[in-house]
Amino acid sequence: MNQTLLETKALTISVGEKVLLREINLSFFKTGLVAVLGENGAGKSTLLKEIYHHSHSSPKWTWNQGKKKLTYLGHELGFYSSLSLEENLDYFSKLDGREPDLSKRKELLEAFRLQKRIWDPIHTFSRGMKQKVAILRVLLSSADLILFDEPYTGLDAESSKTLTELLNLESKSRLILIVLHSIPSDLQCTSQLKIEKGGVFVTHIT
């Protein structure tokens, strides 16, 4: 049975004087793939940042099984462009605090067709390749909760298909929240969270 991992009650989020979300109640299961939808400016990215920055410290959030590790990928890709792909992955694996899963790293590099570029500095990569590197960084972490803000940005059709397959797989063992403009047809979301007019409307799919 999927247990509740994280929840909040009567949460209000404001940016300046503008209230984006007003007294919302949310709960998230331990595993699954939650699509966060809504118009531009509705508060999708703000909700993810709220979880990332405040869920460990704010009394508005409750971790029902003890505080868990988070990782976040927003529009800033968060790597060192002067270092090679391999050096970046080594660096972030040390920050993660666990021994790197080299087998999984090899599989993901091959899935995104990056295995021949591991010693090239990131600044030589195209925008789409940089996006794939950022996705690798997040998927290789040991985080229990992954927060993705529009990770399909910059990806071609083949890489988008690969990401969808990886998200479907990863969501079976941990929780993923993903901001999207629209849901790819093969993405197996367990629920949808739509932000509208300061409120949140949740649809459970499975």
MDAnalysis code that builds the backbone (N, CA, C; Angstrom):
import MDAnalysis as mda
import numpy as np

u = mda.Universe.empty(618, n_residues=206, atom_resindex=np.repeat(np.arange(206), 3), trajectory=True)
u.add_TopologyAttr("name", ["N", "CA", "C"] * 206)
u.add_TopologyAttr("resid", np.arange(1, 207))
u.add_TopologyAttr("resname", ["MET", "ASN", "GLN", "THR", "LEU", "LEU", "GLU", "THR", "LYS", "ALA", "LEU", "THR", "ILE", "SER", "VAL", "GLY", "GLU", "LYS", "VAL", "LEU", "LEU", "ARG", "GLU", "ILE", "ASN", "LEU", "SER", "PHE", "PHE", "LYS", "THR", "GLY", "LEU", "VAL", "ALA", "VAL", "LEU", "GLY", "GLU", "ASN", "GLY", "ALA", "GLY", "LYS", "SER", "THR", "LEU", "LEU", "LYS", "GLU", "ILE", "TYR", "HIS", "HIS", "SER", "HIS", "SER", "SER", "PRO", "LYS", "TRP", "THR", "TRP", "ASN", "GLN", "GLY", "LYS", "LYS", "LYS", "LEU", "THR", "TYR", "LEU", "GLY", "HIS", "GLU", "LEU", "GLY", "PHE", "TYR", "SER", "SER", "LEU", "SER", "LEU", "GLU", "GLU", "ASN", "LEU", "ASP", "TYR", "PHE", "SER", "LYS", "LEU", "ASP", "GLY", "ARG", "GLU", "PRO", "ASP", "LEU", "SER", "LYS", "ARG", "LYS", "GLU", "LEU", "LEU", "GLU", "ALA", "PHE", "ARG", "LEU", "GLN", "LYS", "ARG", "ILE", "TRP", "ASP", "PRO", "ILE", "HIS", "THR", "PHE", "SER", "ARG", "GLY", "MET", "LYS", "GLN", "LYS", "VAL", "ALA", "ILE", "LEU", "ARG", "VAL", "LEU", "LEU", "SER", "SER", "ALA", "ASP", "LEU", "ILE", "LEU", "PHE", "ASP", "GLU", "PRO", "TYR", "THR", "GLY", "LEU", "ASP", "ALA", "GLU", "SER", "SER", "LYS", "THR", "LEU", "THR", "GLU", "LEU", "LEU", "ASN", "LEU", "GLU", "SER", "LYS", "SER", "ARG", "LEU", "ILE", "LEU", "ILE", "VAL", "LEU", "HIS", "SER", "ILE", "PRO", "SER", "ASP", "LEU", "GLN", "CYS", "THR", "SER", "GLN", "LEU", "LYS", "ILE", "GLU", "LYS", "GLY", "GLY", "VAL", "PHE", "VAL", "THR", "HIS", "ILE", "THR"])
u.atoms.positions = np.array([
    [0.842, -1.204, 0.000],
    [0.000, 0.000, 0.000],
    [0.876, 1.253, 0.000],
    [0.519, 2.206, -0.869],
    [1.300, 3.433, -0.989],
    [0.976, 4.367, 0.171],
    [1.967, 4.680, 1.002],
    [1.768, 5.507, 2.175],
    [1.975, 6.982, 1.857],
    [1.366, 7.847, 2.663],
    [1.537, 9.285, 2.488],
    [2.931, 9.696, 2.931],
    [3.625, 10.412, 2.061],
    [4.982, 10.868, 2.350],
    [5.006, 12.281, 2.918],
    [4.277, 13.184, 2.248],
    [4.343, 14.607, 2.575],
    [2.972, 15.234, 2.440],
    [2.639, 16.126, 3.379],
    [1.347, 16.810, 3.259],
    [1.415, 18.219, 3.838],
    [0.475, 19.037, 3.423],
    [0.359, 20.400, 3.928],
    [-1.116, 20.744, 4.076],
    [-1.415, 21.594, 5.058],
    [-2.793, 22.022, 5.289],
    [-2.842, 23.536, 5.404],
    [-3.827, 24.120, 4.738],
    [-4.071, 25.572, 4.785],
    [-2.817, 26.361, 4.393],
    [-2.137, 25.897, 3.351],
    [-0.926, 26.576, 2.885],
    [-1.293, 27.731, 1.953],
    [-0.747, 28.904, 2.235],
    [-0.906, 30.069, 1.358],
    [0.470, 30.490, 0.860],
    [0.580, 30.726, -0.439],
    [1.838, 31.158, -1.042],
    [1.609, 32.488, -1.747],
    [2.414, 33.478, -1.381],
    [2.325, 34.802, -1.998],
    [3.670, 35.180, -2.583],
    [3.626, 35.930, -3.665],
    [4.826, 36.531, -4.249],
    [4.596, 38.035, -4.249],
    [5.323, 38.744, -3.386],
    [5.032, 40.160, -3.206],
    [3.649, 40.302, -2.590],
    [2.813, 41.100, -3.201],
    [1.455, 41.286, -2.688],
    [0.446, 40.355, -3.368],
    [0.922, 39.570, -4.330],
    [0.023, 38.690, -5.078],
    [-0.063, 37.324, -4.416],
    [-1.272, 36.888, -4.111],
    [-1.497, 35.552, -3.555],
    [-1.671, 34.565, -4.717],
    [-0.745, 33.621, -4.820],
    [-0.824, 32.625, -5.892],
    [-1.671, 31.424, -5.486],
    [-1.468, 30.963, -4.254],
    [-2.225, 29.824, -3.748],
    [-2.759, 30.185, -2.363],
    [-4.039, 29.904, -2.150],
    [-4.673, 30.342, -0.898],
    [-5.237, 29.144, -0.130],
    [-4.658, 28.893, 1.051],
    [-5.141, 27.874, 1.988],
    [-5.421, 26.533, 1.297],
    [-4.414, 26.028, 0.626],
    [-4.566, 24.755, -0.082],
    [-4.180, 23.583, 0.831],
    [-4.782, 22.445, 0.589],
    [-4.445, 21.199, 1.285],
    [-3.943, 20.197, 0.252],
    [-2.789, 19.604, 0.526],
    [-2.201, 18.648, -0.404],
    [-1.589, 17.489, 0.365],
    [-1.630, 16.322, -0.230],
    [-0.897, 15.182, 0.313],
    [-0.321, 14.394, -0.854],
    [0.885, 13.882, -0.646],
    [1.597, 13.154, -1.694],
    [2.010, 11.785, -1.187],
    [1.816, 10.766, -2.022],
    [2.204, 9.420, -1.661],
    [3.713, 9.220, -1.794],
    [4.182, 8.118, -1.259],
    [5.615, 7.820, -1.223],
    [6.189, 7.600, -2.618],
    [5.393, 7.035, -3.503],
    [5.826, 6.820, -4.884],
    [4.755, 7.336, -5.833],
    [5.145, 7.535, -7.081],
    [4.186, 7.980, -8.086],
    [4.710, 9.147, -8.903],
    [3.926, 9.528, -9.888],
    [4.290, 10.601, -10.805],
    [3.136, 11.594, -10.847],
    [3.373, 12.785, -10.303],
    [2.326, 13.812, -10.187],
    [2.599, 14.922, -11.192],
    [1.686, 15.111, -12.140],
    [1.796, 16.190, -13.115],
    [1.211, 17.465, -12.525],
    [1.996, 18.548, -12.539],
    [1.543, 19.852, -12.030],
    [1.239, 20.733, -13.241],
    [-0.020, 21.097, -13.396],
    [-0.491, 21.795, -14.583],
    [-1.090, 23.146, -14.219],
    [-1.213, 24.013, -15.231],
    [-1.825, 25.321, -15.010],
    [-1.285, 26.344, -15.986],
    [-1.949, 27.484, -16.060],
    [-1.528, 28.554, -16.947],
    [-0.204, 29.157, -16.472],
    [0.467, 29.877, -17.365],
    [1.679, 30.590, -16.981],
    [1.357, 31.581, -15.865],
    [2.185, 31.585, -14.834],
    [1.975, 32.497, -13.715],
    [1.008, 32.005, -12.666],
    [0.489, 30.789, -12.847],
    [-0.505, 30.270, -11.894],
    [0.126, 29.895, -10.560],
    [1.421, 29.560, -10.599],
    [2.096, 29.183, -9.352],
    [2.700, 27.790, -9.369],
    [2.836, 27.187, -10.548],
    [3.361, 25.820, -10.647],
    [4.808, 25.748, -10.154],
    [5.655, 26.593, -10.731],
    [7.062, 26.602, -10.332],
    [7.217, 27.050, -8.884],
    [6.382, 27.986, -8.468],
    [6.444, 28.498, -7.100],
    [6.122, 27.392, -6.094],
    [5.175, 26.523, -6.430],
    [4.835, 25.413, -5.544],
    [6.024, 24.466, -5.386],
    [6.689, 24.130, -6.494],
    [7.859, 23.259, -6.407],
    [8.965, 23.890, -5.571],
    [9.197, 25.186, -5.754],
    [10.227, 25.868, -4.976],
    [9.852, 25.925, -3.498],
    [8.571, 26.090, -3.214],
    [8.096, 26.076, -1.827],
    [8.432, 24.730, -1.164],
    [8.160, 23.658, -1.882],
    [8.456, 22.329, -1.338],
    [9.961, 22.161, -1.141],
    [10.725, 22.563, -2.129],
    [12.178, 22.368, -2.075],
    [12.831, 23.189, -0.962],
    [12.410, 24.430, -0.841],
    [13.081, 25.336, 0.102],
    [12.497, 25.311, 1.518],
    [11.200, 24.954, 1.652],
    [10.558, 25.148, 2.951],
    [9.942, 23.898, 3.585],
    [9.827, 22.809, 2.840],
    [9.123, 21.651, 3.410],
    [9.873, 21.035, 4.588],
    [11.184, 21.247, 4.669],
    [11.957, 20.709, 5.788],
    [11.919, 21.621, 7.024],
    [11.558, 22.879, 6.823],
    [11.662, 23.831, 7.927],
    [10.331, 24.466, 8.346],
    [9.361, 24.517, 7.461],
    [8.099, 25.192, 7.772],
    [7.124, 24.257, 8.495],
    [6.442, 24.749, 9.528],
    [5.436, 23.933, 10.219],
    [4.205, 23.654, 9.364],
    [4.109, 24.321, 8.216],
    [2.990, 24.072, 7.307],
    [3.114, 22.723, 6.591],
    [4.311, 22.141, 6.632],
    [4.558, 20.871, 5.943],
    [4.827, 19.769, 6.955],
    [4.316, 18.581, 6.659],
    [4.522, 17.428, 7.531],
    [5.058, 16.255, 6.723],
    [6.203, 15.731, 7.164],
    [6.766, 14.502, 6.586],
    [6.304, 13.348, 7.470],
    [5.424, 12.529, 6.961],
    [4.798, 11.500, 7.787],
    [5.720, 10.336, 8.115],
    [6.788, 10.177, 7.383],
    [7.727, 9.084, 7.640],
    [9.126, 9.616, 7.959],
    [9.182, 10.835, 8.497],
    [10.468, 11.475, 8.734],
    [10.900, 12.230, 7.492],
    [11.705, 13.252, 7.677],
    [12.131, 14.082, 6.554],
    [12.973, 13.283, 5.565],
    [12.679, 13.470, 4.290],
    [13.354, 12.736, 3.228],
    [14.183, 13.679, 2.356],
    [15.048, 13.084, 1.576],
    [15.942, 13.858, 0.712],
    [15.198, 14.321, -0.545],
    [15.441, 15.593, -0.916],
    [14.828, 16.191, -2.105],
    [15.902, 16.539, -3.128],
    [15.515, 16.548, -4.383],
    [16.354, 17.157, -5.405],
    [15.447, 17.901, -6.377],
    [15.997, 18.932, -7.024],
    [15.180, 19.854, -7.820],
    [15.907, 20.216, -9.114],
    [15.171, 20.211, -10.207],
    [15.701, 20.716, -11.471],
    [14.739, 21.752, -12.012],
    [15.189, 23.014, -11.997],
    [14.393, 24.106, -12.536],
    [14.966, 24.583, -13.860],
    [14.817, 25.866, -14.134],
    [15.290, 26.400, -15.406],
    [16.797, 26.655, -15.377],
    [17.349, 26.819, -14.168],
    [18.800, 26.857, -14.022],
    [19.267, 25.415, -13.913],
    [20.163, 25.001, -14.813],
    [20.462, 23.579, -14.933],
    [21.398, 23.059, -13.853],
    [22.176, 23.934, -13.232],
    [22.880, 23.551, -12.027],
    [24.061, 22.628, -12.181],
    [24.949, 22.898, -13.138],
    [26.201, 22.161, -13.218],
    [27.328, 23.115, -13.544],
    [28.552, 22.607, -13.600],
    [29.733, 23.437, -13.849],
    [30.162, 23.261, -15.298],
    [29.969, 24.308, -16.106],
    [30.170, 24.189, -17.547],
    [31.626, 24.015, -17.943],
    [32.572, 24.403, -17.057],
    [33.989, 24.240, -17.392],
    [34.473, 22.818, -17.135],
    [33.708, 22.040, -16.361],
    [34.070, 20.654, -16.086],
    [33.472, 19.725, -17.136],
    [34.053, 18.556, -17.254],
    [33.521, 17.560, -18.172],
    [32.246, 16.944, -17.603],
    [31.539, 16.211, -18.446],
    [30.335, 15.511, -18.001],
    [30.668, 14.560, -16.855],
    [31.722, 13.775, -17.001],
    [32.108, 12.824, -15.969],
    [32.470, 13.532, -14.666],
    [33.195, 14.620, -14.762],
    [33.593, 15.371, -13.564],
    [32.371, 15.949, -12.846],
    [31.395, 16.423, -13.621],
    [30.166, 16.926, -13.011],
    [29.428, 15.820, -12.272],
    [29.299, 14.661, -12.898],
    [28.578, 13.564, -12.272],
    [29.305, 13.064, -11.029],
    [30.618, 13.022, -11.073],
    [31.401, 12.636, -9.890],
    [31.197, 13.638, -8.756],
    [31.216, 14.912, -9.104],
    [31.062, 15.966, -8.095],
    [29.707, 15.866, -7.400],
    [28.639, 15.710, -8.196],
    [27.307, 15.674, -7.606],
    [27.044, 14.375, -6.853],
    [27.715, 13.301, -7.250],
    [27.572, 12.058, -6.492],
    [28.199, 12.202, -5.107],
    [29.283, 12.971, -5.003],
    [29.890, 13.228, -3.688],
    [28.967, 14.081, -2.823],
    [28.334, 15.081, -3.434],
    [27.377, 15.899, -2.678],
    [26.192, 15.067, -2.189],
    [25.843, 14.058, -2.960],
    [24.710, 13.204, -2.616],
    [24.981, 12.399, -1.346],
    [26.253, 12.172, -1.071],
    [26.611, 11.495, 0.168],
    [26.575, 9.987, 0.125],
    [26.380, 9.424, -1.070],
    [26.379, 7.971, -1.206],
    [27.311, 7.560, -2.345],
    [27.743, 6.306, -2.293],
    [28.574, 5.801, -3.380],
    [27.777, 5.843, -4.684],
    [28.400, 6.336, -5.770],
    [27.658, 6.414, -7.028],
    [27.315, 5.035, -7.580],
    [26.147, 4.947, -8.176],
    [25.730, 3.720, -8.861],
    [26.272, 3.791, -10.286],
    [27.462, 3.256, -10.495],
    [28.123, 3.382, -11.795],
    [27.404, 2.606, -12.885],
    [26.750, 1.537, -12.500],
    [25.983, 0.761, -13.473],
    [24.798, 1.578, -13.993],
    [24.085, 2.233, -13.076],
    [22.959, 3.073, -13.482],
    [23.462, 4.266, -14.281],
    [24.587, 4.843, -13.884],
    [25.157, 5.965, -14.633],
    [25.439, 5.557, -16.069],
    [26.032, 4.391, -16.252],
    [26.339, 3.896, -17.600],
    [25.061, 3.707, -18.416],
    [24.033, 3.156, -17.786],
    [22.758, 2.931, -18.483],
    [22.127, 4.249, -18.927],
    [22.150, 5.241, -18.056],
    [21.532, 6.523, -18.396],
    [22.333, 7.265, -19.463],
    [23.654, 7.204, -19.374],
    [24.492, 7.828, -20.403],
    [24.195, 7.217, -21.769],
    [24.043, 5.901, -21.805],
    [23.745, 5.232, -23.073],
    [22.329, 5.539, -23.539],
    [21.400, 5.629, -22.605],
    [20.012, 5.929, -22.972],
    [19.896, 7.284, -23.655],
    [20.698, 8.260, -23.178],
    [20.677, 9.598, -23.755],
    [21.786, 9.824, -24.786],
    [22.485, 8.748, -25.136],
    [23.544, 8.790, -26.157],
    [24.631, 9.816, -25.815],
    [25.056, 9.804, -24.571],
    [26.087, 10.738, -24.110],
    [27.396, 10.032, -23.737],
    [27.442, 8.713, -23.893],
    [28.585, 7.960, -23.401],
    [29.899, 8.340, -24.086],
    [29.836, 8.842, -25.312],
    [31.060, 9.217, -26.025],
    [31.511, 10.646, -25.718],
    [30.730, 11.351, -24.901],
    [31.049, 12.754, -24.607],
    [31.424, 12.971, -23.144],
    [31.713, 11.896, -22.414],
    [31.871, 12.023, -20.963],
    [33.059, 12.889, -20.557],
    [34.091, 12.986, -21.403],
    [35.254, 13.790, -21.020],
    [35.263, 15.159, -21.692],
    [34.184, 15.496, -22.398],
    [34.080, 16.818, -23.013],
    [33.521, 17.819, -22.005],
    [34.063, 19.053, -21.983],
    [33.499, 20.062, -21.077],
    [32.066, 20.404, -21.467],
    [31.255, 20.674, -20.459],
    [29.831, 20.908, -20.693],
    [29.585, 22.120, -21.598],
    [30.479, 23.105, -21.568],
    [30.225, 24.305, -22.373],
    [30.277, 24.019, -23.877],
    [30.774, 22.847, -24.266],
    [30.789, 22.476, -25.691],
    [29.492, 21.791, -26.113],
    [28.581, 21.557, -25.177],
    [27.349, 20.828, -25.468],
    [26.280, 21.770, -26.011],
    [25.363, 21.218, -26.788],
    [24.197, 21.959, -27.261],
    [23.215, 22.145, -26.108],
    [22.209, 22.984, -26.319],
    [21.195, 23.223, -25.280],
    [20.498, 21.929, -24.894],
    [20.151, 21.126, -25.878],
    [19.477, 19.871, -25.586],
    [20.356, 18.907, -24.813],
    [21.638, 18.858, -25.144],
    [22.558, 17.982, -24.432],
    [22.741, 18.435, -22.986],
    [22.804, 19.751, -22.776],
    [22.907, 20.266, -21.412],
    [21.676, 19.886, -20.588],
    [20.518, 19.909, -21.233],
    [19.298, 19.510, -20.526],
    [19.384, 18.046, -20.114],
    [19.910, 17.209, -20.990],
    [20.038, 15.783, -20.674],
    [21.011, 15.567, -19.518],
    [22.097, 16.345, -19.491],
    [23.060, 16.237, -18.393],
    [22.384, 16.604, -17.063],
    [21.588, 17.666, -17.079],
    [20.886, 18.094, -15.867],
    [19.910, 17.014, -15.392],
    [19.227, 16.383, -16.327],
    [18.302, 15.301, -15.985],
    [19.066, 14.123, -15.388],
    [20.214, 13.798, -15.967],
    [21.050, 12.720, -15.434],
    [21.436, 13.002, -13.984],
    [21.858, 14.230, -13.741],
    [22.268, 14.619, -12.383],
    [21.164, 14.321, -11.376],
    [19.938, 14.648, -11.742],
    [18.810, 14.464, -10.829],
    [18.452, 12.980, -10.681],
    [18.382, 12.259, -11.775],
    [17.979, 10.854, -11.719],
    [19.012, 9.982, -11.018],
    [20.273, 10.413, -11.015],
    [21.321, 9.640, -10.352],
    [21.421, 9.943, -8.857],
    [20.665, 10.917, -8.385],
    [20.672, 11.223, -6.961],
    [19.890, 10.150, -6.206],
    [20.102, 10.113, -4.899],
    [19.372, 9.149, -4.056],
    [18.141, 9.775, -3.428],
    [17.678, 10.889, -3.981],
    [16.538, 11.610, -3.404],
    [15.269, 10.760, -3.407],
    [14.478, 10.917, -2.358],
    [13.187, 10.243, -2.264],
    [12.098, 11.003, -3.019],
    [12.318, 12.307, -3.198],
    [11.362, 13.173, -3.900],
    [12.104, 14.004, -4.933],
    [11.701, 13.857, -6.192],
    [12.297, 14.607, -7.295],
    [11.308, 15.660, -7.763],
    [11.787, 16.886, -7.902],
    [10.971, 18.002, -8.379],
    [11.507, 18.452, -9.733],
    [10.723, 18.272, -10.767],
    [11.111, 18.635, -12.133],
    [10.257, 19.799, -12.616],
    [10.886, 20.868, -13.087],
    [10.150, 21.994, -13.663],
    [10.403, 22.017, -15.169],
    [9.444, 21.484, -15.918],
    [9.491, 21.429, -17.388],
    [10.784, 20.800, -17.910],
    [11.060, 19.555, -17.540],
    [12.312, 18.912, -17.961],
    [12.389, 18.580, -19.449],
    [11.263, 18.608, -20.153],
    [11.277, 18.296, -21.586],
    [11.808, 19.457, -22.428],
    [12.003, 20.616, -21.816],
    [12.491, 21.790, -22.540],
    [13.822, 21.491, -23.231],
    [13.887, 21.761, -24.526],
    [15.138, 21.604, -25.263],
    [15.412, 20.206, -25.770],
    [14.549, 19.236, -25.450],
    [14.782, 17.858, -25.875],
    [14.130, 17.581, -27.225],
    [14.823, 16.795, -28.061],
    [14.225, 16.365, -29.327],
    [13.276, 15.197, -29.059],
    [12.620, 14.715, -30.109],
    [11.578, 13.691, -29.950],
    [12.134, 12.407, -29.338],
    [13.311, 11.995, -29.776],
    [13.899, 10.757, -29.265],
    [14.256, 10.876, -27.780],
    [14.872, 12.001, -27.413],
    [15.250, 12.206, -26.019],
    [14.017, 12.372, -25.137],
    [12.965, 12.990, -25.663],
    [11.716, 13.128, -24.912],
    [11.116, 11.759, -24.622],
    [11.167, 10.886, -25.603],
    [10.662, 9.514, -25.423],
    [11.474, 8.783, -24.354],
    [12.792, 8.967, -24.395],
    [13.666, 8.343, -23.395],
    [13.342, 8.854, -22.000],
    [13.152, 10.169, -21.872],
    [12.824, 10.747, -20.571],
    [11.505, 10.197, -20.059],
    [10.513, 10.091, -20.912],
    [9.221, 9.546, -20.505],
    [9.375, 8.137, -19.956],
    [10.146, 7.306, -20.645],
    [10.366, 5.934, -20.194],
    [11.066, 5.899, -18.832],
    [12.040, 6.784, -18.648],
    [12.781, 6.828, -17.386],
    [11.898, 7.317, -16.237],
    [11.068, 8.312, -16.503],
    [10.160, 8.820, -15.477],
    [9.154, 7.750, -15.061],
    [8.628, 7.016, -16.026],
    [7.694, 5.935, -15.710],
    [8.348, 4.897, -14.805],
    [9.606, 4.596, -15.070],
    [10.334, 3.611, -14.279],
    [10.665, 4.140, -12.885],
    [11.208, 5.359, -12.815],
    [11.642, 5.931, -11.538],
    [10.473, 6.154, -10.584],
    [9.302, 6.453, -11.122],
    [8.145, 6.757, -10.275],
    [7.608, 5.530, -9.543],
    [8.100, 4.356, -9.891],
    [7.681, 3.138, -9.185],
    [8.398, 2.986, -7.844],
    [9.519, 3.719, -7.674],
    [10.304, 3.560, -6.454],
    [10.459, 4.859, -5.656],
    [10.028, 5.996, -6.215],
    [10.089, 7.260, -5.488],
    [9.045, 8.219, -6.053],
    [8.892, 9.351, -5.394],
    [7.885, 10.324, -5.799],
    [8.494, 11.365, -6.735],
    [7.786, 11.647, -7.818],
    [8.223, 12.667, -8.778],
    [7.085, 13.656, -8.986],
    [7.375, 14.943, -8.777],
    [6.456, 16.020, -9.134],
    [7.030, 16.714, -10.355],
    [6.210, 16.890, -11.384],
    [6.730, 17.415, -12.636],
    [5.797, 18.486, -13.208],
    [6.333, 19.685, -13.364],
    [5.584, 20.778, -13.989],
    [5.593, 20.579, -15.499],
    [4.408, 20.623, -16.096],
    [4.267, 20.408, -17.539],
    [3.267, 21.395, -18.125],
    [3.462, 21.736, -19.406],
    [2.433, 22.477, -20.140],
    [1.344, 21.521, -20.598],
    [1.771, 20.333, -21.019],
    [0.833, 19.282, -21.410],
    [1.489, 17.943, -21.109],
    [0.683, 16.904, -20.915],
    [1.203, 15.602, -20.520],
    [1.499, 14.759, -21.761],
    [2.743, 14.307, -21.940],
    [3.053, 13.406, -23.056],
    [2.163, 12.169, -23.011],
    [1.783, 11.676, -24.172],
    [0.785, 10.604, -24.250],
    [1.208, 9.331, -23.528],
    [2.503, 9.036, -23.469],
    [2.963, 7.793, -22.852],
    [3.395, 7.958, -21.396],
    [3.285, 9.165, -20.852],
    [3.702, 9.404, -19.472],
    [2.630, 8.864, -18.519],
    [3.036, 7.983, -17.625],
    [2.091, 7.269, -16.759],
    [1.922, 8.004, -15.430],
    [1.185, 9.097, -15.475],
    [0.951, 9.892, -14.263],
    [-0.014, 9.159, -13.334],
    [0.271, 9.213, -12.042],
    [-0.633, 8.623, -11.061],
    [-1.672, 9.634, -10.590],
    [-1.349, 10.920, -10.742],
    [-2.324, 11.960, -10.429],
    [-1.951, 13.255, -11.135],
    [-2.934, 14.132, -11.262],
    [-2.726, 15.450, -11.853],
    [-3.118, 16.508, -10.823],
    [-2.301, 17.529, -10.756],
    [-2.539, 18.624, -9.822],
    [-2.635, 19.899, -10.671],
    [-3.847, 20.409, -10.815],
    [-4.066, 21.584, -11.655],
    [-4.275, 22.821, -10.788],
    [-3.466, 23.847, -11.051],
    [-3.555, 25.098, -10.302],
    [-4.392, 26.096, -11.093],
    [-5.433, 26.618, -10.444],
    [-6.374, 27.511, -11.116],
    [-6.962, 28.496, -10.121],
    [-6.818, 29.789, -10.405],
    [-7.457, 30.842, -9.613],
    [-7.155, 30.709, -8.112],
    [-5.880, 30.446, -7.809],
    [-5.465, 30.386, -6.408],
    [-5.764, 29.090, -5.699],
    [-6.380, 28.135, -6.422],
    [-6.708, 26.844, -5.825],
    [-6.007, 25.709, -6.540],
    [-6.080, 24.531, -5.953],
    [-5.471, 23.347, -6.530],
    [-6.533, 22.261, -6.651],
    [-6.643, 21.694, -7.844],
    [-7.622, 20.640, -8.111],
    [-6.864, 19.359, -8.445],
    [-7.076, 18.318, -7.654],
    [-6.316, 17.079, -7.775],
    [-7.188, 15.995, -8.390],
    [-6.619, 15.327, -9.385],
    [-7.271, 14.177, -10.003],
    [-6.371, 12.975, -9.843],
    [-6.871, 11.938, -9.166],
    [-6.118, 10.691, -9.011],
    [-6.434, 9.765, -10.184],
    [-5.394, 9.339, -10.866],
    [-5.587, 8.535, -12.069],
    [-5.527, 7.049, -11.734],
    [-4.612, 6.701, -10.818],
    [-4.509, 5.296, -10.430],
    [-4.530, 5.192, -8.918],
])
